[in-house]
Amino acid sequence: MKYIFLILVLIYYSFSVYGKNETSLKKINLYLNNINEFYSTFLQIENNTISEGKFYLKNNRIRIEYSSPHNIVFVLKKNKIMFFNKDLQEVQYFNPKNTLGQFFLDLFNKEKFLSKTKITHKTGYLYLTKEIYLDEQLHKIKIYFETKPILLKKIEINNELNKISFALLNPNFNPNLQDNIFSLANPTIN
């Protein structure tokens, strides 16, 4: 009788956690899919190096501006990334496939990207854990959200060589961003 009770408790707990995780995942997908325009400052720590900058999202395009320690801009869209080093006036273009740029594009633009994630609930927040391969290297990703209301707060990316923490600060969901900041045109040509 004791074993039957234990099995019933485990089954109830499993369905309860599964239902809670499904509800949380639906809320997170709805939250991410409804962000049409977004701006935030960020703090990035990569292997004990601290970088600061601004993160912009509009119309499925992303702009990441590093202001310190280097003055670098990335503009990302579905199949192209522009890298611009303002100090050196150097521009490069490349495909986001198999880069962390693709991760950011998928996070904000693909509802199924968060499927097959493990959800861990904590008091006042939760995080999703996902493993992806980029350039044949395994990356373990944790995506942190506040829960009331749902709000993206931090992304951690770990692989064999790097540990990156990307924290979003002071988010603004009504920034009225100009389309030209997401241009992939070479900024060194006037």
N, CA and C of each residue as an Amber inpcrd file, in Angstrom:
protein
   570
   0.8290000  -1.1940000   0.0000000   0.0000000   0.0000000   0.0000000
   0.8710000   1.2550000   0.0000000   1.9650000   1.2060000   0.7660000
   2.8790000   2.3380000   0.8440000   3.4720000   2.6580000  -0.5320000
   3.8090000   1.6250000  -1.3180000   4.4020000   1.8050000  -2.6370000
   3.4010000   2.3890000  -3.6290000   2.1610000   1.9690000  -3.5360000
   1.1230000   2.5110000  -4.4180000   0.9450000   3.9930000  -4.1510000
   0.9030000   4.3720000  -2.8780000   0.7800000   5.7830000  -2.5280000
   1.9630000   6.5760000  -3.0740000   3.1720000   6.0600000  -2.9310000
   4.3730000   6.7310000  -3.4330000   4.3300000   6.8790000  -4.9520000
   3.8980000   5.8520000  -5.6430000   3.7790000   5.9140000  -7.1050000
   2.7450000   6.9470000  -7.5140000   1.6120000   6.9960000  -6.8370000
   0.5740000   7.9860000  -7.1480000   1.0810000   9.4110000  -6.9170000
   1.8180000   9.6150000  -5.8440000   2.3870000  10.9410000  -5.5590000
   3.3780000  11.3320000  -6.6580000   4.2200000  10.4180000  -7.0720000
   5.1920000  10.6940000  -8.1410000   4.5020000  10.9990000  -9.4620000
   3.4450000  10.2530000  -9.7980000   2.6950000  10.5170000 -11.0230000
   2.0410000  11.8950000 -10.9540000   1.4070000  12.2160000  -9.8380000
   0.7880000  13.5330000  -9.6740000   1.8240000  14.6370000  -9.8080000
   2.9600000  14.4810000  -9.1460000   4.0220000  15.4900000  -9.2050000
   4.5360000  15.6530000 -10.6380000   4.7130000  14.5590000 -11.3490000
   5.2030000  14.6170000 -12.7320000   4.2430000  15.3980000 -13.6210000
   2.9320000  15.1050000 -13.5190000   1.9530000  15.8290000 -14.3300000
   1.8470000  17.2920000 -13.9040000   1.9670000  17.5430000 -12.6270000
   1.9070000  18.9140000 -12.1160000   3.0710000  19.7420000 -12.6450000
   4.2820000  19.2020000 -12.5840000   5.4720000  19.9040000 -13.0830000
   5.3870000  20.0690000 -14.5880000   4.9570000  19.0080000 -15.3020000
   4.8370000  19.0840000 -16.7560000   3.8520000  20.1860000 -17.1510000
   2.7050000  20.2430000 -16.4940000   1.7080000  21.2720000 -16.7890000
   2.2330000  22.6680000 -16.4940000   2.9310000  22.8180000 -15.3840000
   3.5040000  24.1150000 -15.0200000   4.5550000  24.5330000 -16.0560000
   5.3890000  23.5790000 -16.5000000   6.4180000  23.8850000 -17.5000000
   5.8020000  24.2580000 -18.8430000   4.7620000  23.5310000 -19.2710000
   4.0880000  23.8390000 -20.5320000   3.4700000  25.2330000 -20.4840000
   2.8330000  25.5820000 -19.3740000   2.2290000  26.9020000 -19.2180000
   3.3070000  27.9820000 -19.2500000   4.4040000  27.7640000 -18.5510000
   5.5050000  28.7390000 -18.5390000   6.0900000  28.9160000 -19.9300000
   6.2800000  27.8210000 -20.6560000   6.8510000  27.8950000 -22.0030000
   5.9180000  28.6470000 -22.9500000   4.6280000  28.4280000 -22.8320000
   3.6630000  29.1640000 -23.6590000   3.7190000  30.6590000 -23.3540000
   3.8010000  31.0110000 -22.0700000   3.8810000  32.4270000 -21.6880000
   5.1650000  33.0720000 -22.2190000   6.2780000  32.3530000 -22.1410000
   7.5590000  32.8810000 -22.6110000   7.5340000  33.0530000 -24.1220000
   7.0230000  32.0710000 -24.8590000   6.9190000  32.1990000 -26.3120000
   6.0200000  33.3600000 -26.7080000   4.9070000  33.5110000 -26.0100000
   4.0020000  34.6330000 -26.2830000   4.7150000  35.9570000 -26.0160000
   5.4160000  36.0310000 -24.9130000   6.1810000  37.2400000 -24.5580000
   7.2120000  37.5760000 -25.6430000   8.0290000  36.5860000 -26.0350000
   9.0770000  36.8380000 -27.0260000   8.4920000  37.1720000 -28.4040000
   7.4120000  36.4920000 -28.7910000   6.8080000  36.7380000 -30.1040000
   6.0850000  38.0760000 -30.1820000   5.7050000  38.6300000 -29.0470000
   5.0010000  39.9120000 -29.0490000   5.9360000  41.1120000 -28.9240000
   7.2260000  40.8680000 -28.8180000   8.1730000  41.9800000 -28.7780000
   8.4480000  42.4010000 -30.2200000   7.8420000  43.5020000 -30.6340000
   8.0680000  44.0130000 -31.9840000   9.2250000  45.0000000 -32.0050000
   9.3620000  45.7160000 -30.9330000  10.3850000  46.7500000 -30.8500000
  10.8740000  46.7880000 -29.4030000  12.1900000  46.8300000 -29.2470000
  12.7480000  46.6690000 -27.9120000  14.1240000  47.3190000 -27.8650000
  14.4380000  47.9010000 -26.7200000  15.7500000  48.4990000 -26.4930000
  16.1610000  48.2040000 -25.0500000  17.4460000  47.9340000 -24.8680000
  17.9580000  47.7080000 -23.5250000  19.4560000  47.9740000 -23.5040000
  19.9480000  48.4300000 -22.3790000  21.3960000  48.4320000 -22.1890000
  21.7690000  47.0250000 -21.7330000  23.0410000  46.6850000 -21.8570000
  23.4540000  45.3570000 -21.4190000  24.8410000  45.4070000 -20.8090000
  25.1090000  44.3770000 -20.0410000  26.4190000  44.1440000 -19.4470000
  26.7880000  42.7110000 -19.8220000  27.9360000  42.5570000 -20.4510000
  28.3970000  41.2360000 -20.8710000  29.7000000  40.9090000 -20.1730000
  29.7680000  39.7200000 -19.6260000  31.0090000  39.2410000 -19.0110000
  31.4220000  37.9920000 -19.7730000  32.6070000  38.0350000 -20.3460000
  33.1370000  36.9030000 -21.1010000  34.5530000  36.6280000 -20.6300000
  34.7210000  35.4830000 -19.9860000  36.0460000  35.1070000 -19.4690000
  36.6870000  36.2470000 -18.6750000  35.9410000  36.8130000 -17.7500000
  36.3890000  37.8850000 -16.8500000  36.6120000  39.2330000 -17.5260000
  36.2000000  39.3960000 -18.7820000  36.2530000  40.6930000 -19.4570000
  34.8410000  41.2640000 -19.4710000  34.6990000  42.5120000 -19.0380000
  33.3870000  43.1520000 -18.9650000  33.2100000  44.0860000 -20.1560000
  32.0790000  43.9620000 -20.8320000  31.7070000  44.8420000 -21.9400000
  30.3430000  45.4340000 -21.6470000  30.1300000  46.6420000 -22.1490000
  28.8420000  47.3120000 -21.9920000  28.3520000  47.7530000 -23.3460000
  27.0300000  47.9460000 -23.4490000  26.4980000  48.4230000 -24.7060000
  24.9970000  48.5290000 -24.7010000  24.4540000  48.5460000 -25.9380000
  23.0120000  48.6880000 -26.1470000  22.5390000  47.5800000 -27.0800000
  21.3520000  47.0740000 -26.7900000  20.7330000  46.0050000 -27.5680000
  19.4170000  46.5440000 -28.1240000  19.2140000  46.4020000 -29.4550000
  18.0010000  46.8750000 -30.1160000  17.3720000  45.7320000 -30.8990000
  16.0480000  45.7040000 -30.9390000  15.3170000  44.7170000 -31.7270000
  14.1460000  45.4200000 -32.3960000  14.0020000  45.2000000 -33.7220000
  12.8520000  45.7440000 -34.4480000  12.6980000  44.9800000 -35.7590000
  11.4640000  44.5870000 -36.0560000  11.1510000  43.9390000 -37.3370000
  12.1000000  42.7820000 -37.6490000  12.3000000  41.9060000 -36.6940000
  13.1420000  40.7210000 -36.8670000  14.6030000  41.0500000 -37.1610000
  15.0190000  42.2380000 -36.8410000  16.4290000  42.6110000 -36.9550000
  16.9480000  42.9800000 -35.5670000  18.2290000  42.7520000 -35.3850000
  18.8620000  43.0280000 -34.0940000  20.0820000  43.8990000 -34.3260000
  20.2860000  44.8370000 -33.4280000  21.4940000  45.6600000 -33.4360000
  22.1010000  45.5650000 -32.0420000  23.3860000  45.2310000 -31.9920000
  24.1100000  45.1590000 -30.7280000  25.2840000  46.1190000 -30.8450000
  25.2970000  47.1440000 -30.0000000  26.3640000  48.1660000 -29.9980000
  27.1830000  48.0310000 -28.7280000  28.4450000  47.7220000 -28.8920000
  29.3620000  47.6920000 -27.7500000  29.9850000  49.0830000 -27.6300000
  29.9270000  49.6520000 -26.4300000  30.5260000  50.9660000 -26.2060000
  31.8190000  50.8620000 -25.4040000  31.9940000  49.7700000 -24.6820000
  33.2100000  49.5960000 -23.9050000  33.4740000  48.1110000 -23.7400000
  34.6550000  47.6310000 -23.8210000  35.9090000  48.3630000 -23.9930000
  36.1990000  48.7370000 -25.4520000  35.4160000  48.1920000 -26.4060000
  35.6250000  48.5200000 -27.8130000  34.3550000  49.1020000 -28.3980000
  34.4890000  49.8670000 -29.4430000  33.3790000  50.5270000 -30.1000000
  33.0000000  49.7110000 -31.3380000  32.1600000  48.6880000 -31.1440000
  31.8280000  47.7260000 -32.1940000  30.3070000  47.6310000 -32.3320000
  29.8340000  47.4460000 -33.5750000  28.4080000  47.3020000 -33.8540000
  28.1820000  46.0270000 -34.6630000  27.1600000  45.2730000 -34.2700000
  26.6720000  44.1370000 -35.0540000  25.2340000  44.4390000 -35.4460000
  24.9010000  44.2720000 -36.7180000  23.5140000  44.3350000 -37.1690000
  23.2060000  42.9630000 -37.7590000  22.1470000  42.3360000 -37.2410000
  21.8090000  40.9720000 -37.6330000  20.4380000  40.9340000 -38.2790000
  20.3440000  40.2010000 -39.3720000  19.0530000  39.8570000 -39.9530000
  19.1080000  38.3970000 -40.3380000  18.0440000  37.8890000 -40.8950000
  17.8730000  36.4590000 -41.1400000  19.1060000  35.7720000 -41.7230000
  19.7040000  36.3230000 -42.7460000  20.7910000  35.6140000 -43.4140000
  22.0820000  36.4220000 -43.5430000  22.2020000  37.4970000 -42.7720000
  23.4120000  38.3070000 -42.8820000  23.6890000  39.0570000 -41.5790000
  24.9660000  39.1570000 -41.2590000  25.4120000  39.9660000 -40.1270000
  26.4310000  40.9570000 -40.6430000  26.2850000  42.2100000 -40.2040000
  27.3000000  43.2150000 -40.4800000  28.0610000  43.4750000 -39.1840000
  29.3580000  43.3850000 -39.2490000  30.2420000  43.7120000 -38.1360000
  30.9350000  45.0160000 -38.5100000  30.8630000  46.0250000 -37.6260000
  31.4860000  47.3210000 -37.8960000  32.3010000  47.7380000 -36.6780000
  33.6180000  47.8210000 -36.8630000  34.5080000  48.3310000 -35.8270000
  34.6470000  49.8270000 -36.0820000  33.9950000  50.6370000 -35.2540000
  33.9840000  52.0850000 -35.4580000  35.3710000  52.6970000 -35.3240000
  36.1610000  52.2020000 -34.3820000  37.4990000  52.7690000 -34.1760000
  38.4040000  52.5370000 -35.3800000  38.3320000  51.3700000 -35.9880000
  39.1900000  51.0410000 -37.1320000  38.5300000  51.3340000 -38.4780000
  37.2340000  51.7290000 -38.4320000  36.4630000  51.9490000 -39.6510000
  36.5220000  50.7130000 -40.5530000  36.3200000  49.5570000 -39.9340000
  36.3970000  48.2770000 -40.6230000  35.0180000  47.6230000 -40.6440000
  34.5980000  47.1330000 -41.8160000  33.2980000  46.4920000 -41.9810000
  33.4990000  45.0920000 -42.5470000  32.7460000  44.1350000 -41.9900000
  32.7530000  42.7720000 -42.5090000  31.3200000  42.2640000 -42.5270000
  31.0270000  41.4020000 -43.4920000  29.7200000  40.7690000 -43.5840000
  29.9060000  39.2680000 -43.5270000  28.9800000  38.5810000 -42.8770000
  29.0320000  37.1280000 -42.8560000  27.6480000  36.5690000 -42.5570000
  27.4720000  35.2870000 -42.7940000  26.2160000  34.5920000 -42.5510000
  26.1260000  34.2380000 -41.0650000  24.9790000  34.4560000 -40.4360000
  24.8550000  34.1520000 -39.0060000  24.8100000  32.6630000 -38.6820000
  24.6110000  31.8240000 -39.7130000  24.5120000  30.3860000 -39.4680000
  25.7490000  29.8970000 -38.7210000  25.5130000  29.0950000 -37.7000000
  26.5750000  28.5290000 -36.8580000  27.3410000  29.5810000 -36.0640000
  26.6680000  30.6850000 -35.7230000  27.2680000  31.7030000 -34.8580000
  26.3050000  31.9980000 -33.7130000  26.7910000  32.6990000 -32.7030000
  25.8940000  33.1240000 -31.6230000  24.8560000  34.1190000 -32.1270000
  25.1570000  34.7890000 -33.2260000  24.1650000  35.6690000 -33.8470000
  22.9130000  34.9020000 -34.2210000  23.0810000  33.6950000 -34.7430000
  21.9310000  32.8650000 -35.1010000  21.1080000  32.5220000 -33.8620000
  21.7830000  32.2930000 -32.7420000  21.0710000  32.0310000 -31.4920000
  20.1470000  33.1970000 -31.1430000  20.6590000  34.4420000 -31.2070000
  19.8340000  35.6060000 -30.8790000  18.6740000  35.7610000 -31.8560000
  18.9220000  35.5610000 -33.1440000  17.8440000  35.6500000 -34.1330000
  16.7690000  34.5990000 -33.8550000  17.1790000  33.3800000 -33.5850000
  16.2170000  32.3120000 -33.3160000  15.4450000  32.5420000 -32.0230000
  16.1060000  33.0390000 -31.0140000  15.4430000  33.2770000 -29.7280000
  14.2600000  34.2240000 -29.8900000  14.4390000  35.2910000 -30.6650000
  13.3850000  36.2900000 -30.7980000  12.4510000  36.0440000 -31.9820000
  12.7800000  35.1220000 -32.8650000  11.9920000  34.9870000 -34.0870000
  11.4840000  33.5880000 -34.3970000  11.8160000  32.6070000 -33.6010000
  11.3540000  31.2440000 -33.8830000  10.6900000  30.6630000 -32.6530000
   9.3840000  30.4580000 -32.7490000   8.6310000  29.9480000 -31.6080000
   9.1200000  28.5680000 -31.1710000   9.4840000  27.7170000 -32.1190000
   9.8890000  26.3630000 -31.7680000  11.3150000  26.2910000 -31.2310000
  12.0370000  27.3960000 -31.2440000  13.4150000  27.3800000 -30.7630000
  13.4940000  26.9400000 -29.3040000  12.5000000  27.3120000 -28.5140000
  12.5330000  26.9910000 -27.0910000  11.9460000  25.6170000 -26.7690000
  11.4880000  24.9070000 -27.8030000  11.0280000  23.5480000 -27.5230000
  12.2440000  22.7060000 -27.1410000  12.0010000  21.6610000 -26.4470000
  13.0660000  20.7750000 -25.9570000  14.0430000  21.5090000 -25.0380000
  13.4960000  22.3910000 -24.2280000  14.3090000  23.0370000 -23.2030000
  13.8850000  22.4940000 -21.8450000  14.8120000  22.5150000 -20.9360000
  14.5090000  22.1360000 -19.5590000  14.1830000  23.4230000 -18.8120000
  13.0950000  23.4160000 -18.0700000  12.6800000  24.5980000 -17.3170000
  12.9210000  24.3440000 -15.8360000  13.5880000  25.3060000 -15.2020000
  13.8200000  25.2380000 -13.7640000  13.1460000  26.4420000 -13.1230000
  12.2110000  26.1860000 -12.2190000  11.4780000  27.2480000 -11.5260000
  12.1630000  27.5690000 -10.2050000  12.3330000  28.8470000  -9.9440000
  12.8570000  29.3330000  -8.6750000  11.8870000  30.3940000  -8.1630000
  12.1180000  30.9100000  -6.9840000  11.2480000  31.9360000  -6.4280000
  11.4440000  33.2470000  -7.1930000  10.4060000  33.6770000  -7.9180000
  10.4310000  34.9510000  -8.6350000  11.0660000  34.8980000 -10.0140000
  11.6660000  33.7760000 -10.3900000  12.2600000  33.6640000 -11.7250000
  12.3100000  32.2060000 -12.1550000  12.6200000  32.0210000 -13.4130000
  12.8460000  30.6900000 -13.9440000  13.9420000  30.7850000 -14.9850000
  14.5160000  29.6510000 -15.3330000  15.4590000  29.6520000 -16.4440000
  15.2610000  28.4200000 -17.2980000  15.5350000  28.6180000 -18.5840000
  15.4630000  27.5520000 -19.5620000  16.8780000  27.0980000 -19.8670000
  17.0670000  25.8060000 -20.0040000  18.3710000  25.2500000 -20.3400000
  18.2430000  24.5550000 -21.6910000  19.1700000  24.8600000 -22.5830000
  19.1580000  24.2900000 -23.9270000  20.5910000  24.0590000 -24.3670000
  20.7920000  23.0110000 -25.1350000  22.1040000  22.7480000 -25.7150000
  21.9840000  22.8630000 -27.2260000  22.9160000  23.6060000 -27.8220000
  22.9390000  23.7410000 -29.2770000  24.3700000  23.5620000 -29.7680000
  24.4790000  23.1600000 -31.0050000  25.7950000  23.0420000 -31.6340000
  25.9840000  24.1900000 -32.6010000  27.0920000  24.8860000 -32.4650000
  27.4990000  25.9370000 -33.3870000  28.9190000  25.6190000 -33.8120000
  29.1310000  25.5150000 -35.0960000  30.4480000  25.1660000 -35.6220000
  30.9940000  23.8970000 -34.9730000  30.1240000  22.9090000 -34.8540000
  30.4770000  21.5980000 -34.2970000  30.9450000  21.6520000 -32.8450000
  30.5910000  22.7150000 -32.1450000  30.9610000  22.8310000 -30.7360000
  29.6830000  22.9460000 -29.9080000  29.6030000  22.1720000 -28.8350000
  28.4370000  22.1790000 -27.9680000  28.4240000  23.4450000 -27.1090000
  27.2840000  24.1380000 -27.1030000  27.0710000  25.3160000 -26.2720000
  25.9100000  25.0210000 -25.3380000  26.1310000  25.1960000 -24.0540000
  25.0790000  25.0430000 -23.0550000  24.5640000  26.4410000 -22.7220000
  23.2650000  26.6210000 -22.9170000  22.6610000  27.9480000 -22.7830000
  21.6230000  27.9330000 -21.6700000  21.6590000  28.9750000 -20.8490000
  20.6140000  29.2130000 -19.8540000  20.0320000  30.5840000 -20.1450000
  18.6990000  30.6350000 -20.2010000  17.9890000  31.8860000 -20.4750000
  17.1140000  32.1750000 -19.2660000  17.3890000  33.2840000 -18.5820000
  16.7160000  33.6290000 -17.3310000  15.5820000  34.6240000 -17.5780000
  14.4430000  34.3810000 -16.9320000  13.2800000  35.2540000 -17.0050000
  12.7560000  35.5370000 -15.6040000  12.3870000  36.7920000 -15.3470000
  11.5500000  37.0730000 -14.1820000  10.1900000  36.4810000 -14.5070000
   9.4100000  36.1320000 -13.4870000   8.1350000  35.4790000 -13.7660000
   6.9050000  36.3670000 -13.6000000   6.9860000  37.4340000 -12.8330000
   5.8030000  38.2820000 -12.6160000   6.1690000  39.7390000 -12.7550000
   6.0530000  40.2950000 -13.9350000   5.6430000  39.6860000 -15.1940000
   6.8240000  38.9850000 -15.8650000   6.5280000  38.2290000 -16.9230000
   7.5870000  37.5620000 -17.6910000   8.4790000  38.6440000 -18.2870000
   9.7880000  38.5280000 -18.0350000  10.7440000  39.5290000 -18.5260000
  12.1040000  38.8640000 -18.6910000  12.6460000  38.9300000 -19.8930000
  13.9720000  38.3800000 -20.1630000  15.0040000  39.1940000 -19.4030000
  15.8660000  38.5050000 -18.6470000  16.8510000  39.2060000 -17.8180000
  18.3010000  38.8910000 -18.1860000  18.5940000  37.6190000 -18.4860000
  19.9950000  37.2560000 -18.6710000  20.1040000  35.9980000 -19.5090000
  21.2090000  35.9210000 -20.2550000  21.5310000  34.7410000 -21.0400000
  22.9500000  34.3270000 -20.6890000  23.1340000  33.0600000 -20.3890000
  24.4740000  32.5200000 -20.1350000  24.7780000  31.4880000 -21.2080000
  25.9650000  31.5720000 -21.7840000  26.3840000  30.6470000 -22.8300000
  27.7390000  30.0830000 -22.4330000  27.8090000  28.7640000 -22.3370000
  29.0500000  28.0980000 -21.9500000  29.4300000  27.0670000 -22.9970000
  30.7190000  27.0440000 -23.3330000  31.2730000  25.9810000 -24.1660000
  32.6460000  25.6350000 -23.6180000  33.4100000  24.8470000 -24.3390000
  34.7260000  24.4170000 -23.8460000  35.6750000  25.5890000 -23.6100000
  35.5450000  26.6410000 -24.4010000  36.5090000  27.7430000 -24.3520000
  36.0200000  28.9920000 -23.6430000  34.7180000  29.2330000 -23.6790000
  34.1840000  30.5010000 -23.1850000  33.0400000  30.3140000 -22.2110000
  32.9080000  31.3150000 -21.3630000  31.7240000  31.4590000 -20.5210000
  31.2830000  32.8970000 -20.6930000  30.0720000  33.0730000 -21.2450000
  29.5450000  34.4050000 -21.5230000  28.2630000  34.6070000 -20.7270000
  28.1650000  35.7480000 -20.0820000  26.9400000  36.1520000 -19.4000000
  26.5050000  37.4790000 -20.0050000  25.2520000  37.5460000 -20.4690000
  24.7240000  38.7080000 -21.1630000  23.4780000  39.1560000 -20.4110000
  23.5920000  40.2050000 -19.5800000  22.4740000  40.6760000 -18.7580000
  21.8420000  41.9090000 -19.3800000  20.5260000  41.8800000 -19.5420000
  19.7850000  43.0170000 -20.0820000  19.3440000  43.9170000 -18.9360000
  19.6070000  45.2170000 -19.0860000  19.3120000  46.1950000 -18.0390000
  18.3850000  47.2770000 -18.5800000  17.4730000  47.7520000 -17.7720000
  16.5880000  48.8690000 -18.1200000  15.8770000  48.6790000 -19.4510000
  15.1050000  47.6140000 -19.6330000  14.4270000  47.3930000 -20.9110000
  13.3640000  48.4470000 -21.1960000  13.2330000  48.7890000 -22.4830000
  12.2220000  49.7320000 -22.9400000  11.4920000  49.0700000 -24.1030000
  10.1880000  48.8430000 -23.9540000   9.4200000  48.1470000 -24.9820000
   8.6800000  49.1020000 -25.9140000   8.8420000  50.4010000 -25.7380000
   8.2260000  51.3940000 -26.6110000   9.2370000  52.4620000 -27.0050000
  10.3700000  52.0670000 -27.5820000  11.4260000  53.0550000 -27.8190000
  11.2810000  53.8890000 -29.0850000  10.3900000  53.5190000 -30.0190000
  10.2320000  54.2390000 -31.2820000  11.5720000  54.3450000 -32.0220000
  12.1450000  53.1990000 -32.3540000  13.4480000  53.1320000 -33.0000000
  13.3530000  53.4690000 -34.4860000  14.3450000  54.1580000 -34.9830000
  14.4220000  54.4880000 -36.4060000  14.9110000  53.2690000 -37.1840000
  14.3170000  53.0020000 -38.3340000  14.6880000  51.8480000 -39.1500000
  16.1370000  51.8990000 -39.6170000  16.6740000  53.0860000 -39.8210000
  18.0270000  53.1940000 -40.3790000  19.1180000  52.6480000 -39.4570000
  18.8600000  52.5090000 -38.1660000  19.8960000  51.9360000 -37.2990000
  20.0730000  50.4420000 -37.5280000  19.1210000  49.8290000 -38.2620000
  19.2050000  48.4110000 -38.5750000  19.6730000  48.1730000 -40.0130000
  20.1670000  49.2060000 -40.6310000  20.6360000  49.1000000 -42.0140000
  21.9140000  48.2650000 -42.0760000  22.0050000  47.4670000 -43.1210000
  23.2060000  46.6750000 -43.3620000  24.1240000  47.3580000 -44.3750000
  23.7910000  48.5790000 -44.7610000  24.6320000  49.3200000 -45.6950000
  25.9710000  49.6470000 -45.0240000  27.0120000  49.6170000 -45.7970000
  28.3580000  49.9000000 -45.2870000  28.4020000  51.3100000 -44.7020000
  28.6160000  51.4660000 -43.4040000  28.6110000  52.7860000 -42.7720000
  29.8620000  53.6240000 -43.1050000  30.8750000  53.0450000 -43.7110000
  32.0640000  53.8210000 -44.0590000  31.9120000  54.5280000 -45.3810000
  30.8630000  54.1730000 -46.1420000  30.6100000  54.8400000 -47.4220000
  29.5610000  55.9170000 -47.2070000  29.8850000  57.1300000 -47.5330000
  28.9290000  58.2330000 -47.3270000  28.0190000  58.3590000 -48.4660000
